[in-house]
């Protein structure tokens, strides 16, 4: 038997960073909060990223041979119905997430075209989302090799490089004695007060509803937990890899958000174009405005690369459930490249429907945040199932071989997973509250849309599971049968 190939701590750390930091789209959302963004980031770090990482590491190591990710984890604890619901939610939240990331790409491309005002046009944004997503779908159908290469360069050139660049520019801005917008305290504009405090000014749940969107920025860490067994010493090295990744993510998000908040007043920050607004101000200040289109292209490339890196992944996890007969045969069809052709087309149709929000809503930022809220509520339900499964499996299967174990035995798992449960449940509640920072219009309509998205997308896997038939297992279509 050949020795398994080992993965380095640094390699796994960068994979985790790439999965979490798919673009710079979250920086404007955090920048709107000024210094209090540090509170939100620490909350997300302690109550979400840390427990999610450790719990996923244990589950990924314990069931690495079976594959299937959250489907297998939750199924082992609670049965196939909830297992299928978990993997479905991981898949569908990505489908809802794609328009928000591509809206960010559209905002960046507006600066490539030297027409920043386009970023506030719902029609323009919707058209860019549809063109980019359908193009990405057809590219993905040709196989994973090109997609993985594009995603790699997208993260490096379109996310890390612009992220570091904007941080350096903001530091130079401050060193030269320019005004720092997030330190401009006591001025109320349109109800938004920039107060110099790490603690948010909480008047009601609406004042902290951005927390739901910020939590989403840290989601996805569980995707690479399955690689825990590929480390030479999983018990020691996986926490090292995780903490290194968390440090990079935290630094990039915090310093990048502060860079945007340094040059833009909160009231002027657009959720989908805020990064490019900041770049434009900084580059023109330093007499290098000619770089704006270049940065616009790179930032858009990073966002599109992020979509490319995810477009085939979660849908592949859903395809794995076909082996258990959880989905109808037509959804399990693959092409000659082994790509899940019908699932990819189904998610493209859903993205098209969701992108229509940009055609009918007046405020692009509101449409952006509405889709973000929908996404996070779906993903948080999946995390609730994951945490609950980890606790139950520690109790019911204490002797299950685990290459990495959350320290402290059953009490330790209950504390870590319990901390995560508290964080996601609180964020789930907050996600239904319209944010004070945005003109959402009719609050009842906002809540209805978010709640309807949750009910519909959680209900669909329940219905599919109830209707599944035994013959689905035997009738899956393989590439050889086509």
Rosetta blueprint (number, residue, H / E / L):
1 X L
2 X L
3 X L
4 X L
5 X L
6 X L
7 X E
8 X L
9 X H
10 X H
11 X H
12 X H
13 X H
14 X H
15 X H
16 X H
17 X H
18 X H
19 X H
20 X H
21 X L
22 X L
23 X L
24 X L
25 X L
26 X L
27 X H
28 X H
29 X H
30 X H
31 X H
32 X L
33 X L
34 X H
35 X H
36 X H
37 X H
38 X H
39 X H
40 X H
41 X H
42 X H
43 X H
44 X H
45 X H
46 X H
47 X H
48 X H
49 X H
50 X H
51 X H
52 X H
53 X H
54 X H
55 X H
56 X H
57 X H
58 X H
59 X H
60 X H
61 X H
62 X H
63 X L
64 X L
65 X L
66 X L
67 X L
68 X L
69 X L
70 X H
71 X H
72 X H
73 X H
74 X H
75 X H
76 X H
77 X H
78 X H
79 X L
80 X H
81 X H
82 X H
83 X H
84 X H
85 X H
86 X H
87 X H
88 X H
89 X H
90 X H
91 X H
92 X H
93 X H
94 X H
95 X H
96 X H
97 X H
98 X H
99 X H
100 X H
101 X H
102 X H
103 X H
104 X H
105 X H
106 X H
107 X H
108 X H
109 X H
110 X H
111 X H
112 X H
113 X L
114 X L
115 X L
116 X H
117 X H
118 X H
119 X H
120 X H
121 X L
122 X H
123 X H
124 X H
125 X H
126 X H
127 X H
128 X H
129 X H
130 X H
131 X H
132 X H
133 X H
134 X H
135 X H
136 X H
137 X H
138 X H
139 X H
140 X H
141 X L
142 X L
143 X L
144 X H
145 X H
146 X H
147 X H
148 X H
149 X H
150 X H
151 X H
152 X H
153 X H
154 X H
155 X H
156 X H
157 X H
158 X H
159 X H
160 X H
161 X H
162 X H
163 X H
164 X H
165 X H
166 X H
167 X H
168 X H
169 X H
170 X H
171 X H
172 X H
173 X H
174 X H
175 X H
176 X L
177 X L
178 X L
179 X L
180 X L
181 X H
182 X H
183 X H
184 X L
185 X L
186 X L
187 X L
188 X E
189 X E
190 X L
191 X L
192 X E
193 X E
194 X L
195 X L
196 X L
197 X L
198 X L
199 X L
200 X L
201 X L
202 X L
203 X L
204 X L
205 X H
206 X H
207 X H
208 X H
209 X L
210 X H
211 X H
212 X H
213 X H
214 X H
215 X H
216 X H
217 X H
218 X L
219 X L
220 X L
221 X H
222 X H
223 X H
224 X H
225 X H
226 X H
227 X H
228 X H
229 X H
230 X H
231 X E
232 X L
233 X L
234 X H
235 X H
236 X H
237 X H
238 X H
239 X H
240 X H
241 X H
242 X H
243 X H
244 X H
245 X H
246 X H
247 X H
248 X H
249 X H
250 X H
251 X H
252 X H
253 X H
254 X H
255 X H
256 X H
257 X H
258 X H
259 X H
260 X H
261 X H
262 X H
263 X H
264 X L
265 X L
266 X H
267 X H
268 X H
269 X L
270 X L
271 X L
272 X L
273 X L
274 X H
275 X H
276 X H
277 X H
278 X H
279 X H
280 X H
281 X H
282 X H
283 X H
284 X H
285 X H
286 X L
287 X L
288 X L
289 X H
290 X H
291 X H
292 X H
293 X H
294 X H
295 X H
296 X H
297 X H
298 X H
299 X H
300 X H
301 X H
302 X H
303 X H
304 X H
305 X H
306 X H
307 X H
308 X H
309 X H
310 X H
311 X H
312 X L
313 X H
314 X H
315 X H
316 X H
317 X H
318 X H
319 X H
320 X H
321 X H
322 X H
323 X H
324 X H
325 X L
326 X L
327 X L
328 X L
329 X H
330 X H
331 X H
332 X H
333 X L
334 X L
335 X L
336 X L
337 X L
338 X L
339 X L
340 X L
341 X H
342 X H
343 X H
344 X H
345 X H
346 X H
347 X H
348 X H
349 X H
350 X H
351 X H
352 X H
353 X H
354 X H
355 X H
356 X L
357 X H
358 X H
359 X H
360 X H
361 X L
362 X L
363 X L
364 X H
365 X H
366 X H
367 X H
368 X H
369 X H
370 X H
371 X H
372 X H
373 X H
374 X H
375 X H
376 X H
377 X H
378 X H
379 X H
380 X H
381 X H
382 X H
383 X H
384 X H
385 X H
386 X H
387 X H
388 X H
389 X H
390 X H
391 X H
392 X H
393 X H
394 X H
395 X H
396 X H
397 X L
398 X L
399 X L
400 X L
401 X L
402 X L
403 X L
404 X L
405 X L
406 X L
407 X L
408 X L
409 X H
410 X H
411 X H
412 X H
413 X H
414 X H
415 X H
416 X H
417 X H
418 X H
419 X H
420 X H
421 X H
422 X H
423 X H
424 X H
425 X H
426 X H
427 X H
428 X H
429 X H
430 X H
431 X L
432 X L
433 X L
434 X L
435 X L
436 X L
437 X L
438 X L
439 X L
440 X L
441 X L
442 X L
443 X H
444 X H
445 X H
446 X H
447 X H
448 X H
449 X H
450 X H
451 X H
452 X H
453 X H
454 X H
455 X H
456 X H
457 X H
458 X H
459 X H
460 X H
461 X H
462 X H
463 X H
464 X H
465 X H
466 X H
467 X H
468 X L
469 X L
470 X H
471 X H
472 X H
473 X L
474 X L
475 X L
476 X L
477 X L
478 X L
479 X H
480 X H
481 X H
482 X L
